Amino acid sequence: MSTEVTVSHEVDVLMVSAFNSPTSYLFWQCDTDEESEIFFEYNDESNGSFNNIVECFVNEIGIQIVTKSEGNIEFQFSNLTSKAQARLLAGLKDIFAQNPSVLTIEI
């Protein structure tokens, strides 16, 4: 199975997700019309919260996220296509546009 990436804009809301399975996913959401909080969820809806990300590091094998409450979260890509990778990076740049120092991309 390949990692699926979804980026969508719906009525001033940006949503980005990377999905390997129902129990292995990352999801970000924020308003685009003004400076807003970022909602982040991983692997289960009970693991969701606002403005919890301290660092988000993306490389060619996956994403490492440091959160205030959960510590380190690692997500490995599975056969991520170059097209899906480009969508994910563009979406994450938009999500973190108000605070770009949180996002590090090394690809």
N, C-alpha and C positions, 0 to 999 in steps of 0.2 A: 504494500500500500504506500502511496506517495502522500507527502504532506500537502494538505489543501490550504490555500490561502484565499481569504475573502476580504475585500476592502469595499465598503459601501458608504454612500452619503445619502441620508434620508432626513429631509426637513431639518437642516442645520445640525445634524448629528453624524459624526464620523465613527464608523466601526471597523476594526481590523481584527482578523482572527487567523491563527495558524492551528491546524487541526490534524492530528494523527489518528485519534480514536475518541470515543465518547469520554474516556477518562484520561486523555492526553491531549490537552489543547491550551492555547493562550488566547485571551480576548481582551481588547482595549476598546474604550468608548469615550468620546468627549463631544461637547458642543463646539461647533465651528463658528458661530456667530459672535462670540466674545471669548475672553479669557475664561477658561472653565476648568473644573476639576477633571482629572482623568480617572475613569473607572477601569480597574484591572481585575480579571478573574482567570484562574487556572484550574484545570482538571475537574472542578466541581463548583457549582454555584455558591456553595458555602465558603469557598475561598475567594470571594470577591470583596473589594473595598475601593474607596476613593483615595487618590493621592498617596498611595502606599509605595510607589516605586522610587527607589533612590538611584539606581543605575540600571541601564538596559544595554547589554553588550551583544552585538550580533556578529557572527562570523559565518564562514561557509558551511560549518557543520551544525550550527544551532544558535540558540539564544540563552544567555545567562542573565537572570534578573536578580537584583538585590532589593528586597523589600524591607520596610520598617518593621513589619510584624512577623513575617515568615522566614526572614533570612534569605538564603540563596535558593533560587528556583532554576533548574536546568531543563531545557527542551531541545531535543535533537531532531533535526530534519531527517525525513525519510524520502530519498529520491526527489528532492525539491528541484523543480525545473527552473531554468533561468528566467522564464516569464513570471512564474510565481514568486521567485526571489525578488525580481524587480518590483512587482506589485507590493510585496511585504515591506520592502525598504522605503518605497514612496509613501505607503500608508503610515509607517512608524515615524517618518520624518514629519508628516502632517500632524500626527498625534502629539508629538513632542515639540511642535513648532514654538510654543510659548516658553519652553524650557529645554533648548537643544543640548545643553551640557549633560543631561541625563542619558542621552543616546550616544553610544559609540558603535561605529560600524567599521569592521576590518575585513573587507572582502576585496 
